[in-house]
Amino acid sequence: MSSKVNRGRTLARSQALQILFQAEALDKPVDAVLAGDYLLSKGPLDDYAIELARGAYEHIDEIDSALVACSKNWDLNRMPASDRNLLRIAVFELRCANPSDRLDAAVVINEAVEIAKAYGTDESAKFVNGVLGRIARQTQLPADAAFDAALTPRVEDSADEADSDDPIVLDTTDMDD
């Protein structure tokens, strides 16, 4: 792969991160952000960025379940938003993208680590590398039982309880570091 293609993909990943970040911050679907006045640090918007942002958003529940399972002692809401959304993009590329379009795991992880250095905290690169390494070693996306159970109402729950607006709290006290 030429360095020009690599730079293009790096820029696209950065743009996809910005789109997902804005969608989350505005509490809007990715397509609504794309249809509006989105802000990018470098433009114009790359087609691959759109594919990544839409793909990660489309698979967000599956990806978030895997992130919960692989990010020990880190609730999704405790992660910096840039890390969380960067991980979503990388997991999409690793596991959810069309198999014929998937890149080597080392390439995806390296790109994510470099972007984490640019957008994240001092610990972001190490954190992103660790989580993606765990996911890359799995034969399929890991599912977190607590996350899945929290999303699935129990049969004995009443209709009123199932429709409640109360937040779901995940117990992470038994997770390893």
Backbone torsions as a table, in degrees:
resi	resn	phi	psi	omega
1	MET	NA	133.1	-177.6
2	SER	-73.4	159.2	179.9
3	SER	-66.6	-29.2	177.6
4	LYS	-63.7	-41.8	177.1
5	VAL	-64.8	-41.8	178.9
6	ASN	-60.8	-44.6	178.8
7	ARG	-63.1	-38.8	178.5
8	GLY	-63.5	-43.0	178.5
9	ARG	-67.7	-37.9	178.2
10	THR	-62.4	-46.3	177.6
11	LEU	-61.6	-43.0	179.7
12	ALA	-61.5	-41.6	178.6
13	ARG	-64.1	-41.3	177.8
14	SER	-62.2	-43.5	178.3
15	GLN	-65.8	-41.6	178.4
16	ALA	-61.1	-39.9	177.7
17	LEU	-60.5	-44.4	-179.9
18	GLN	-64.0	-38.6	178.6
19	ILE	-66.7	-48.2	179.0
20	LEU	-62.3	-40.5	178.9
21	PHE	-59.9	-45.6	179.7
22	GLN	-66.1	-40.7	179.0
23	ALA	-60.4	-43.9	179.8
24	GLU	-67.2	-45.0	-178.2
25	ALA	-63.9	-36.2	-179.3
26	LEU	-89.4	-6.6	-175.9
27	ASP	54.6	50.1	179.4
28	LYS	-128.5	153.8	173.4
29	PRO	-64.9	154.4	179.8
30	VAL	-55.1	-42.8	-179.1
31	ASP	-62.3	-32.1	177.2
32	ALA	-69.0	-38.6	176.7
33	VAL	-65.5	-44.5	179.7
34	LEU	-62.8	-31.9	-179.4
35	ALA	-79.0	-17.8	-176.5
36	GLY	-98.2	-158.0	179.4
37	ASP	-92.5	80.0	179.9
38	TYR	-79.5	155.6	-179.5
39	LEU	-111.3	129.9	177.0
40	LEU	-127.4	144.8	178.2
41	SER	-72.4	-29.9	177.2
42	LYS	-139.9	132.5	-179.6
43	GLY	-127.8	-178.6	-1.8
44	PRO	-74.4	167.6	-176.7
45	LEU	-66.9	125.8	-179.3
46	ASP	-78.5	142.5	178.1
47	ASP	-58.7	-37.9	179.7
48	TYR	-66.4	-32.4	176.6
49	ALA	-62.6	-42.4	178.6
50	ILE	-63.4	-45.1	179.0
51	GLU	-59.7	-44.4	179.7
52	LEU	-65.6	-46.9	-178.0
53	ALA	-63.4	-47.0	179.3
54	ARG	-65.1	-42.9	-178.8
55	GLY	-64.1	-45.7	178.9
56	ALA	-63.3	-40.5	179.4
57	TYR	-66.5	-41.0	-179.6
58	GLU	-63.0	-33.1	-177.6
59	HIS	-105.4	19.8	-170.3
60	ILE	-59.6	-39.5	-179.2
61	ASP	-65.2	-45.0	178.7
62	GLU	-64.1	-43.8	-180.0
63	ILE	-65.9	-46.3	-179.8
64	ASP	-61.7	-36.8	176.6
65	SER	-61.0	-43.8	177.8
66	ALA	-65.4	-39.2	179.1
67	LEU	-64.2	-41.4	177.6
68	VAL	-61.8	-42.1	-178.9
69	ALA	-67.3	-31.5	-173.4
70	CYS	-103.4	-7.2	-179.9
71	SER	-109.6	84.5	-174.3
72	LYS	-58.3	132.8	178.5
73	ASN	63.1	18.3	178.4
74	TRP	-124.5	107.7	170.8
75	ASP	-70.2	145.8	-179.7
76	LEU	-53.7	-39.0	-177.5
77	ASN	-72.3	-17.0	177.0
78	ARG	-84.2	-18.5	179.9
79	MET	-72.1	143.2	171.2
80	PRO	-58.0	141.4	-176.4
81	ALA	-58.0	-35.4	179.0
82	SER	-66.3	-40.7	177.9
83	ASP	-64.7	-47.2	-177.8
84	ARG	-58.3	-46.6	-177.9
85	ASN	-74.4	-34.0	174.0
86	LEU	-64.1	-42.9	176.9
87	LEU	-61.5	-39.3	178.5
88	ARG	-60.3	-43.6	179.7
89	ILE	-64.4	-47.4	-177.9
90	ALA	-64.5	-40.8	178.3
91	VAL	-65.5	-38.5	175.3
92	PHE	-58.5	-48.0	-179.8
93	GLU	-62.7	-38.4	-177.8
94	LEU	-73.3	-40.5	-166.7
95	ARG	-125.4	-23.3	-172.1
96	CYS	-109.0	-21.4	-179.6
97	ALA	-65.2	159.1	176.1
98	ASN	-50.8	128.2	-177.0
99	PRO	-51.5	-33.8	179.9
100	SER	-72.4	-17.5	-179.9
101	ASP	-98.2	-5.8	-175.1
102	ARG	-71.3	142.0	177.3
103	LEU	-97.7	166.3	175.9
104	ASP	-58.9	139.2	-177.6
105	ALA	-56.6	-39.7	-179.2
106	ALA	-61.2	-37.5	179.3
107	VAL	-66.7	-47.9	-178.7
108	VAL	-62.4	-45.3	-178.6
109	ILE	-65.2	-44.9	179.3
110	ASN	-59.8	-44.4	178.6
111	GLU	-61.6	-44.1	-179.4
112	ALA	-63.6	-40.9	178.6
113	VAL	-62.6	-42.9	179.6
114	GLU	-64.9	-40.6	178.3
115	ILE	-68.3	-36.3	177.3
116	ALA	-61.6	-37.3	177.5
117	LYS	-62.9	-35.8	-177.9
118	ALA	-77.9	-37.9	-172.2
119	TYR	-108.9	-17.2	-171.0
120	GLY	-98.6	-164.2	178.2
121	THR	-86.8	-179.2	177.8
122	ASP	-61.5	-27.0	-177.5
123	GLU	-97.0	-5.1	-173.0
124	SER	-60.1	-45.7	-176.0
125	ALA	-60.6	-44.3	179.3
126	LYS	-65.1	-43.8	-179.7
127	PHE	-62.9	-49.5	-179.7
128	VAL	-60.5	-44.7	179.2
129	ASN	-59.6	-44.5	-178.7
130	GLY	-65.1	-46.7	-179.2
131	VAL	-65.2	-46.6	-179.1
132	LEU	-67.3	-33.2	175.9
133	GLY	-62.1	-42.3	177.7
134	ARG	-63.5	-43.9	-178.9
135	ILE	-66.6	-40.7	-178.8
136	ALA	-64.1	-30.5	-179.7
137	ARG	-77.3	-12.4	179.8
138	GLN	-82.6	145.9	176.7
139	THR	-77.6	-21.1	174.9
140	GLN	-145.7	167.8	179.6
141	LEU	-61.9	125.8	177.1
142	PRO	-70.8	146.0	176.8
143	ALA	-112.0	141.8	178.2
144	ASP	-96.8	120.4	-175.9
145	ALA	-60.6	-41.1	-179.5
146	ALA	-65.7	-40.2	179.2
147	PHE	-65.6	-48.0	178.9
148	ASP	-60.6	-42.2	-179.8
149	ALA	-65.4	-37.3	179.8
150	ALA	-66.8	-30.7	-179.7
151	LEU	-82.5	-19.6	-175.9
152	THR	-105.2	113.5	178.6
153	PRO	-64.6	140.3	177.7
154	ARG	-72.7	150.8	-178.6
155	VAL	-60.6	-36.7	-176.8
156	GLU	-77.2	-9.5	176.7
157	ASP	-65.1	139.9	176.7
158	SER	-76.5	163.7	179.0
159	ALA	-60.1	-37.6	-180.0
160	ASP	-64.1	-42.4	-179.4
161	GLU	-68.4	-39.7	-178.7
162	ALA	-66.1	-29.1	-179.3
163	ASP	-92.9	4.3	-177.6
164	SER	-62.0	150.1	175.4
165	ASP	-91.9	6.7	179.8
166	ASP	-62.5	139.2	179.6
167	PRO	-68.1	151.0	175.6
168	ILE	-88.8	126.5	179.9
169	VAL	-110.3	123.8	178.7
170	LEU	-95.3	133.7	178.0
171	ASP	-86.4	113.8	-179.9
172	THR	-109.8	14.9	-175.6
173	THR	-66.6	-24.5	-178.3
174	ASP	-95.8	8.2	179.9
175	MET	-84.6	143.5	178.0
176	ASP	-77.2	162.4	172.2
177	ASP	-84.9	NA	NA
